[in-house]
Amino acid sequence: QVQLVESGGGLVQAGGSLRLSCVASRRIFGSNAMGWYRQAPGKQRELVATMTTGGTTNYADSVKGRLTISRDNAKNTVHLQMNSLKPEDTAVYYCNTKGWAPNYYDYWGQGTQVTVSS
């Protein structure tokens, strides 16, 4: 079992910045994807950004150019730098890691609230 712990959420004005961090309780060997999803009230959870062990990234169109994902494989951490935030970015942000080691796994953090005021 792997625990993911997020930090860095909060309240910010539109146009502001936040940096989310997520640390895994232990290293997961093999290739995997770590990243961020979000869920706004009344909406389905959606992908924000992911990065594979090898560095390949995937971003939602709505965040391209504003949010940047990074990870440190040695420290089992993933970060999300969020700039030029908009009210529509308001959501609970969840850290996730999934992959094969050798069986398939899919772990989630407890979520951190991001609120962007207009």
Legacy VTK file of the C-alpha trace (Angstrom):
# vtk DataFile Version 3.0
C-alpha trace
ASCII
DATASET POLYDATA
POINTS 118 float
0.000 0.000 0.000
1.145 3.534 -0.760
-0.105 6.671 0.937
-0.114 9.959 -0.933
-0.177 13.184 1.067
-0.955 16.493 -0.620
-0.173 19.982 0.630
-0.208 23.543 -0.643
-3.876 24.218 -1.302
-5.604 27.368 -0.157
-7.440 30.538 -1.115
-6.002 32.854 -3.743
-7.280 35.719 -5.864
-7.708 35.358 -9.595
-4.376 35.817 -11.324
-2.474 34.510 -8.332
-0.320 31.442 -7.886
-0.204 28.324 -5.741
2.139 25.346 -5.596
0.788 21.918 -4.720
3.017 19.123 -3.490
2.438 15.414 -3.049
4.722 12.903 -1.387
4.375 9.138 -1.580
5.049 7.073 1.527
7.480 4.831 -0.308
9.146 4.402 -3.636
7.320 2.377 -6.239
9.722 0.595 -8.519
9.060 0.423 -12.205
7.551 2.975 -14.488
4.433 4.807 -13.465
2.517 8.007 -13.873
2.114 10.511 -11.061
-0.108 13.483 -11.342
-3.050 15.603 -10.390
-6.782 15.398 -10.908
-9.450 17.771 -9.678
-13.124 17.706 -8.859
-15.306 20.781 -8.660
-18.698 20.713 -6.909
-21.276 18.947 -9.026
-18.725 17.858 -11.611
-16.828 14.676 -12.379
-13.200 14.267 -11.427
-10.962 15.317 -14.311
-7.321 15.050 -15.250
-5.218 18.153 -14.672
-1.679 16.986 -15.406
0.382 13.813 -15.221
4.010 12.922 -15.696
5.527 9.496 -16.275
8.708 8.232 -14.663
10.451 9.010 -17.923
9.231 12.600 -17.968
6.400 12.473 -20.482
3.686 14.965 -19.536
-0.011 15.186 -20.258
-2.048 18.321 -19.536
-5.696 19.195 -19.743
-6.245 21.789 -22.468
-7.756 24.183 -19.941
-4.522 24.419 -17.931
-1.854 24.401 -20.642
0.474 27.361 -20.322
-0.639 28.120 -16.752
0.021 24.975 -14.716
3.289 23.062 -14.711
3.876 19.590 -13.312
7.224 18.350 -12.061
8.392 15.313 -10.154
11.411 14.079 -8.241
11.616 10.307 -8.574
14.327 10.032 -5.913
12.109 11.806 -3.371
8.822 10.219 -4.478
7.286 13.658 -4.924
5.240 15.448 -7.545
4.455 19.139 -7.673
1.986 21.336 -9.510
2.922 24.975 -10.012
-0.256 26.888 -10.703
0.012 30.387 -12.161
-2.576 32.801 -13.554
-5.281 31.018 -11.616
-8.919 31.473 -12.591
-12.114 31.028 -10.579
-12.894 27.978 -12.710
-9.775 26.313 -11.285
-11.569 26.085 -7.938
-11.774 22.409 -6.967
-10.418 19.715 -4.708
-7.112 18.591 -6.190
-6.118 14.952 -5.820
-2.707 13.405 -6.198
-2.592 10.077 -8.021
-0.093 7.451 -8.987
-0.774 4.432 -11.165
1.292 1.808 -12.885
2.426 -1.825 -12.862
4.702 -3.300 -10.170
4.113 -6.062 -11.339
0.366 -5.929 -10.657
-1.632 -2.870 -11.585
-2.046 -0.244 -8.860
-3.909 3.032 -8.606
-3.480 5.151 -5.462
-5.124 8.434 -4.495
-4.431 11.107 -1.923
-7.081 12.623 0.301
-7.280 15.843 -1.697
-6.485 19.489 -1.050
-8.871 22.380 -1.621
-7.961 25.157 -4.039
-10.268 28.167 -4.095
-9.773 31.036 -6.534
-11.786 34.165 -5.832
-12.787 36.614 -8.545
LINES 1 119
118 0 1 2 3 4 5 6 7 8 9 10 11 12 13 14 15 16 17 18 19 20 21 22 23 24 25 26 27 28 29 30 31 32 33 34 35 36 37 38 39 40 41 42 43 44 45 46 47 48 49 50 51 52 53 54 55 56 57 58 59 60 61 62 63 64 65 66 67 68 69 70 71 72 73 74 75 76 77 78 79 80 81 82 83 84 85 86 87 88 89 90 91 92 93 94 95 96 97 98 99 100 101 102 103 104 105 106 107 108 109 110 111 112 113 114 115 116 117
